Amino acid sequence: MTYAVAFRELTLGYDRHPAVRRVDGEVADGSLTAIVGPNGAGKSTLLRGVTGDLRPLAGHVDFGTCTRNEIAYLPQQSDIDRSFPITVVDLVAVGLWSEIGGFFGLRAAHRAQVDDAISAVGLTGFESRPIGSLSGGQIQRALFARLLLQDARLVLLDEPFLAIDAKTMIDLLGVVRRWHGEGRTVITVLHDVETVRAYFPETLILARDLVAHGPTAEVLTAANQFRARQMCEACVGPPHDCGRDAL
């Protein structure tokens, strides 16, 4: 199996307290993978380890068919200042930063790319709207348009469907499926297991330790979900090293 990213006995944490421990496994190139687990399971932490925002406490992340420079990442809570006076076009155009270096370099060809991305997420007509006037679903559409322009081989999404309406969720799932159809690798943290079952062929269950990883139909079982809850409940509190034998 050709992998896009691999975890090699990877331990990640904060202030030297492990939040993800000794995770070992590979995410196949071109796969569509959901990461699930209870609150505090280390799901967002694992994505931050892939992006390089967190340096491993032990082990490492390997890249196979892509590099860290070929990652598009959408964190769970966007750090965008909604009061900042920029428009939807400005926000989406950030996805072309590596090409244009700033908004003043937005030539006609770049603007066409931006308009195509905006259309792909259903925001045509909102181009000149200030981002502070957008709803939660609309701002998420704009952020997906920005990701489209990054043209990345590896896409990381952290709870991308929280606090948005059902129509927006379906539309954005269409974008995710488009990425998958283009052969990109998509890793998405999700909490809704029914969405995982319906749309994500591969699942990784995390509870600070790796519980299971593989085809969703085989991995996303009641027994594995119960074990994940048990493992996290055994480590209640801030990230700490309770050891594998906490159960």
N, C-alpha and C positions, 0 to 999 in steps of 0.2 A: 504494500500500500504506500502510495506517495503521500506524504503529509505536508500540510501547510504550516502547522505549528505543533510542537511537541513539548510536553512537560517532562522534565527529567528529575524525578525526586524533588520537586519544586516546593519550597517552603517560603511563604510570604507573610509579612506582618508589619506591625507598627510598634515603634519603641522596643524592638527586639522581642515582642510578644507575638507568636505565630497566630495568624488568622486563617491561613491555608497551609496544610502540612503534608509534605512528602507526596505530592500529587505526581503520578506517573502515567503518561499516556500520550496518544497522538490524535490530532484532528485531521482527518483526511482532506486532501486538496479537493476543492470544489464541493465540499459537503455543506449541508445546512443543519447546524447543530444548536440545540437549546441547552442552556445551563439552568438547572432547577435545583431547589433546595430550600430549607426553612430560612427564616430571617436569621442573620448572623452566620450563615453557612460559608461565607467567604466568596460569594459569586462575583460581586463587583471587584473585590480584591484580586481575583484571578485575572480579570480583564486588565486591570491596572498593571499586573505583572507582565502581560503580553505587550502592552504599549510601552513598557519601560518606565512608567511613572513610579513604580515601586521596584526597588532593587531586591533580588532574592536574599533571604536570610541563609538559604542553603539551596543546592541544586541550581538548575538553570532552565531557561526557555530556549529551544532550538527552532530555527525557521528552515523550512524545506523549500517550497516552491515560491516563497516570497521573502521579503525582508521587512524589517521594522519600518522602513521608509515607505512601504507600500500598504500601510494600515490606514483605514478610515474608522474613526472612533466617535461614538455618540454616548456620552456619559448619561447616567440616570437623571441627574439634576443639572440642567444646562447652566453654565456660568455666565450666560448672556445677560447683560444689563438691559432690561426691557425699556428703561427710560432713555437709553442712548439714542440720539436722533439719527438713526439710519433706516433705510427702507428695506423692503423685502429683497429687491435687487442687490443692494449692498451686502446684505447678510448672505445670500446665496452665492454671490460672486467670490466670497472668501474661499470657496471650494476650488477656485482657480488660482489661489495665491502663489503656488509654485511657478505658474506661468506668467502672471501679470505683475506680481510683486506689490500690488496696491490698486485701489479703485481707479486711480487716474489712468491706468493702463488698459482700461476696458474698451478694446477696439470693437468694431462691428462684428467680427467673427466670434469674439468672446461673448458679446451681448446676445448673439444668437444661441450660443451654448447655454447661457443663463436662462434665456426665455424657454428653451426646450426643457430644461430641468424643472422650471417652475410649472410648465404645462404638464409634465409627467406626474407631478404630485397633486394636480388639481387646484393650482393657485393662480391660474391665468386671470388677469384683471386686478390682482393684488400687488403688482410689481412696484407701484409707487406708494403703497401704504407704509406708514411707519410701523416698525415692529411692535411698538408699545400698544398699538390698536388691535393687535391680533389676539384671537382666542388661543387657548392651550393647544387645541388640535391644529389650528392654522400655523402656529409657530413650529410645531413638530413637523408639519408638512414642509415648511421652509428649510428646516434643518436636514430633512431627508434629501431635499433638492441640493443642498450644499454637499452632502455626501455623494450624490450622483456625480457631481462635477469632479470630485477627487479621483474618480476612476481607479479605485484601489482594488488590489487582488484579495485583500483580507478585510472584511467589514466586521466591526465589533459594535454591538448594540446593547446597552444596559437598560432594561425595562423600558423599551421604546413606546409601549402602548398604555402606560399609566396615565390616568386622568385625561383621556381623550375620548371623543364620541365613537360610537360603533362604526359609522360610515368612514371616518378617518382611519380607524384601525384596519378595516378591510382594504382600503386604498393603499395604505402603507405596507400591509402584508403583500399586496400585489407587487410593490417595489422590491421587497425582499425576495419574492419568488423570481422576479426578473433577474436580480443579481445571481441567484442560484442557477437559473437557466443559462446565464452567460459564463458559467464555470467558475465564478468567484466563490471564495470560502466565506461563509457568514456564520458568526457565533453570536447568539443572542441570549441574554439573561431574561428569563420570564418567570412569572409566578402562576399564571393560569395554565394548568395542566391540560385543559381541553384544547386550548389554542396550540399547545405543543403537539398533542396527538393529531390534530387536524392538519398542521402545516409543516412540522419539523421532523424529518426522517430519522435524525440522530439526536440522542439526549445524553447529557452528562449530569449525573446527580452528585451534588457536592454537599458535604456536611463537615466542613473544614478538612476532613479527609475525603478522598474519592470513594463514593459508594458504588457507583456503577457507570459504565459508559458503553454505548453501543446503539443498535437499532431501537428506536423509541418503543416499538411494540414489545420488545423483550426487556427493556430497561425500566420503563416507567410503570412499574407494578406497585400494587398496594404494599407488598412486603418491603420493597426498596424504599418507598416513601416513608413507611413507618420506621424503618431502621435509620433513615436520615434524621427524622425527628428525635429519635432516641439519642443519637450521637450528639446532636446539637444541645439537647436538654442536659446532657451530661457535662456540657461546657458552658453553662449559663454564666453570663457576666462578660466583662471586657475580654478581648482576645488574650489568651494565655495558653501555655503549653500544659494541657491536662494529660497528655500522653495517649497513646492508642489504646491503652487498657482501661480507660475511664469507665467503660461499661462493665 
